[in-house]
C-alpha cells in the first residue's frame, strides 16, 4: 500500500490494519495507533478511511476524521486541516 500510494509516504505515521493484525472498527487498533504516535490526544489526529463504520468509531473516540470517497475530497480535507 505504501509503495502503491506515494502520498502515504509523506505522513510520519501510517497505521495499516493488515500489517498489525487488528481489525477496525474495533477500538484496540485506534489505541495502538495512538501508542505508535507517542500518545497524542485523539483530537490532534486526523483519521482517514473509506469505511464509514471505521470513521464513526474513530470519531466516537475523539479523532478528527475524514471519510475517504475520492482523491479530490481527501486533498481538500488535507488542505483544510493545514496538512498540505
C-alpha positions as CSV (number, residue, x, y, z in Angstrom):
1,X,0.0,0.0,0.0
2,X,2.8,2.4,0.9
3,X,4.6,1.6,-2.4
4,X,1.4,2.0,-4.5
5,X,0.3,5.3,-3.0
6,X,3.2,7.7,-2.8
7,X,1.1,10.3,-0.9
8,X,1.1,8.0,2.1
9,X,4.9,8.1,2.4
10,X,4.6,11.8,3.2
11,X,3.0,11.1,6.6
12,X,5.0,10.5,9.7
13,X,2.8,7.6,10.9
14,X,0.6,5.4,8.8
15,X,-1.2,2.5,10.5
16,X,-2.3,-0.3,8.2
17,X,-4.6,-2.8,9.9
18,X,-3.5,-5.8,8.0
19,X,0.1,-5.1,8.9
20,X,-0.6,-5.1,12.7
21,X,-3.3,-7.8,12.7
22,X,-6.1,-5.8,14.2
23,X,-9.5,-5.1,12.7
24,X,-11.4,-1.9,12.5
25,X,-13.8,-0.7,13.8
26,X,-12.6,-2.5,16.9
27,X,-11.3,0.1,19.3
28,X,-7.9,-1.6,20.0
29,X,-6.4,-0.6,16.7
30,X,-7.1,3.1,17.4
31,X,-5.4,2.8,20.8
32,X,-2.4,1.1,19.1
33,X,-2.2,4.0,16.6
34,X,-2.1,6.5,19.4
35,X,0.6,4.5,21.1
36,X,2.7,4.4,17.9
37,X,2.3,8.2,17.6
38,X,3.6,8.6,21.2
39,X,0.1,9.2,22.8
40,X,-1.2,12.4,21.2
41,X,-4.7,13.5,22.1
42,X,-7.1,11.9,19.6
43,X,-8.4,15.4,18.7
44,X,-4.9,16.1,17.3
45,X,-5.0,13.1,14.9
46,X,-6.7,13.0,11.6
47,X,-8.2,9.5,10.9
48,X,-8.8,8.8,7.2
49,X,-10.7,5.7,6.0
50,X,-13.1,4.7,3.2
51,X,-15.3,2.7,5.5
52,X,-18.0,4.8,7.3
53,X,-18.2,2.5,10.3
54,X,-14.4,2.9,10.8
55,X,-14.7,6.6,10.6
56,X,-17.6,6.7,13.0
57,X,-15.6,4.5,15.5
58,X,-12.7,6.9,15.3
59,X,-15.0,9.9,15.7
60,X,-16.6,8.4,18.8
61,X,-13.1,8.1,20.3
62,X,-12.4,11.8,19.7
63,X,-10.3,11.7,16.5
64,X,-10.7,14.2,13.7
65,X,-11.9,12.2,10.8
66,X,-12.3,12.1,7.0
67,X,-14.5,9.6,5.2
68,X,-12.5,8.9,2.0
69,X,-14.6,8.8,-1.1
70,X,-12.1,10.1,-3.7
71,X,-8.7,11.7,-4.0
72,X,-10.0,15.2,-4.6
73,X,-12.1,15.1,-1.4
74,X,-9.1,13.9,0.6
75,X,-6.9,16.6,-0.9
76,X,-9.5,19.3,0.0
77,X,-9.7,17.9,3.6
78,X,-5.9,17.8,4.0
79,X,-5.7,21.4,2.8
80,X,-8.5,22.5,5.2
81,X,-6.6,20.7,8.0
82,X,-3.4,22.6,7.0
83,X,-1.6,19.3,6.3
84,X,-0.9,20.0,2.6
